[in-house]
Amino acid sequence: MPTLDDIPSTPSLVALKANDLIPVSDTSAGLARVRSVPAALVAQGFTHAFRIDYNNAELLANTTDDLDEVITLMAIPANCVVDKCRLVVTTGFTGLTACNVFVGRTADPDGYVASASVLAKTVVGNTGAEIDIVHELDVITASDQNLLITFDPGAAAEALDELTAGSLLVLVSLTEIADYAAITTAQ
């Protein structure tokens, strides 16, 4: 089993896959612990990843035609900043003639990703009003905000429980402002 000392002599590949794992020191428990983080999160600057499949319990429970379903992905801590959000449809959703999603937070449910169809593989990022341009930040000071994804079936005679396939990821860069204080020492 190679150790970190073996890095100079370990063979390297030209390309790093999104699901390759990178060791990261996690000090949140007080002691440094190493955990594996997918390369796509580390290399592309995301801190959180959420996966939703067509058979998600909340989608299956939605049996009312043309009724949106809002799924809470996480509670957003007060005093944090979101600077990017990406929606990745890895498997197109089937079973409905239309299905769009929005990603945002309680105060602005489509503030990170505006309406995007999930019927085919796609990647969409930063298209909402809160972070729709490069280097735009959503600074959240309130403690009552949640990260949300909303599924909109889009057709009057279709319900989300009719989905038969599909999978997506929501990737977010969310950092608590207090965490910046420990990045470096005072000069």
N, C-alpha and C positions, 0 to 999 in steps of 0.2 A: 504494500500500500504506500504510494508516494506521500510525502509530507511537503510542507511549504518550502523546505530547504531544497527539494528536488526540482523546483520550478525551472531553474536554468537548463536542466538536462532533460526535461520532459518534452516529448514531441508536441508541436503546436500545429493547429489547423489554420487554414487561411480564413475560414468563415466561422463565426460563432452563431449557433442556432438560437432562436428566441427562447426555446425551452431548456437550453443548457443551463446548468446550475453554477452559480458563483458563490463562494463562501463569503459571508458577511458577519462581522462581529456585532452582536446585538447586546447592548448594555442596559436595556430597559428593565431587566430583572435585578440590576445592581451588580451582578457579576458578568464579566464578558462571556458570552456564549456564541458559538459559531452556528449559524443556520444557513441553509441553502436558499438562494433567491434566484428566480429565473432571470437569465441574462437580459431579456427584453425589458424587465422592470428597471434593472440597474443601468444598463447602457442607454436607455431612452428616457430616463429620468422620472419614472413613475414610482409611487410609493405604495399604491393599493391596486389590487386586481379583484374583480368579481366576475363570476361566470353564471349565466342564466341559460338554462336549457328550456326547450318547448314544454317539457313535463314538470316544470316548476310548480310546486303546490299552489301558489297564489294564482298562476295562470290557469291551472286546471279547475280551480274553484270559481273562476269567472265564467258563468254560463249564460250571462245576459248579452243579447245581441248589441253590438256597437257600444259596449261599455268599456271605458279605459280602465286599466289596472295599474295602480301605482305601487311599486315595490321599494321598500326602504332598504338601501344597501348598507348604510351605517349612520350612526349619529356623528355629526361633525362637531369636534370640540370647539369651544369658544376660542377666539384669538388664534386663528390659523389662516393660511393662505392656500388657495387653489390656483395653480397656474397652467394646468393643462388637463384635458380630459379626451380620451379616445374611445370610440366605439368600434369594436372589431367583430363583424359577423363572420364566424368561421364556418358555419353551415347555414345556408339559407333556410328561413322558416317556411314551412309548407302547411297547407290545410286551410288557408284563408286567401282571398283574392287581393287583400291589402293588409299590411301591418306595418305601422311606423312606431318608432320609439323616440323618446326625448330623455335627456339626462340633465339633471340640475340639482337644485337644493330647494328646501321648503319654500323660501321666499321667491324663487324663480325656477320652477320645475323644468324649463327648457333652456336654462342659462348657460349650460356647458355644451350640449349637443342639441341643436334644433331638430326638427322633424327629419328622420332618416328612415328609409325603407329597410326592412330586415329580410325581405324575400329572397335576396341573393347575397353571396359573399361580398363584403365591402368593408372599407375602413373610412371612418368619418371622425374628425376631431375639431374641437374648438370652433363650433359654428353657432353657439348660443350668444346671447347678448352680454353675458358676464365675461366670457373669455373668447372673443371672436377674432382677435388679432394677435399677432406675435408679441410676446412679452406683456400681455395684459394680465392683471392679477385680480382675483376676487378675494379681498380681505374680509374675513368673516369674524365679527366681534361678538355676535349673539351666541347664546348657548342653546337656542331652541331650533337649530337647523339640522336637517338630515340630508344625506346624499340619496337622491331618488332616481329611479328609472321608471318611465311611464310607457306602457304598451297601449297603443291605439289600434283596435282592429280595423277601423276605417270603412267598413262596409255595414250597412244598416241591418243585414240579415245574418251576420256572422259574430260568433263569440270566441274568446281566446281559448276556451277549452277544446276547440276544434283543431288546434295546431297539432300536426302529426310529426314534425321534425323541426330542428333548428337549434342553434347554439350561438351565443354571443359572449363577448367579454367587454367589461367596462374597466378601463385603466385610468387612474387618476393620480396626479401629483398633488398631494395635500400635506403641508408641513405646519406643525404648530410653531407659532412665532417664538415661543420660549426655547425651542430646540436650537434656534440659530445661536443663542448665547454660548453654547458649549462647543461650537465648531472650532474656535481658536482661542488662544489666550490673549489677554490685553497687552498692548505694545507700550 
